């Protein structure tokens, strides 16, 4: 290894979280300030919070309800398309119309 190119390693670097939790780790910085640690993070603490930003959950639910209500309308459209296709098929099997 080359000399004087590596940063100083601190085996007992202090890590301070916003929640007040403090612990030591090995790092290249002597003191590290963090916002979220394993004590206050929802995944590790089991206190998951649903943060609804700008009503996104409500918007999703409204879209879901609208989609479900449109299912009946779409089935009407499908019936209409099926009838049209049946008429076209009938016209194909009868042959071209004759002019008199």
MOJOCOR-V928037 format. One record per pair of residues at least 12 apart in sequence whose C-alpha atoms are under 7 Angstrom apart, sorted by the first residue. I is the first residue (numbers start at 0). J is the second residue. D is the distance in whole Angstrom. If there is no record, write none. Layout:
<<I;J;D> <I;J;D>>
//
This chain:
<<6;27;6> <7;27;6> <8;26;6> <8;27;5> <9;25;6> <9;26;5> <9;27;6> <9;28;7> <9;29;6> <10;24;6> <10;25;4> <10;26;6> <11;23;5> <11;24;6> <11;25;5> <12;24;5> <12;25;6> <12;26;6> <12;28;7> <12;29;5> <12;30;6> <13;29;7> <13;30;5> <13;31;6> <14;30;6> <14;31;5> <14;32;6> <15;31;6> <15;32;5> <15;33;6> <16;32;6> <16;33;5> <16;34;6> <16;35;6> <16;36;6> <17;33;7> <17;34;5> <17;35;7> <18;39;7>>
//
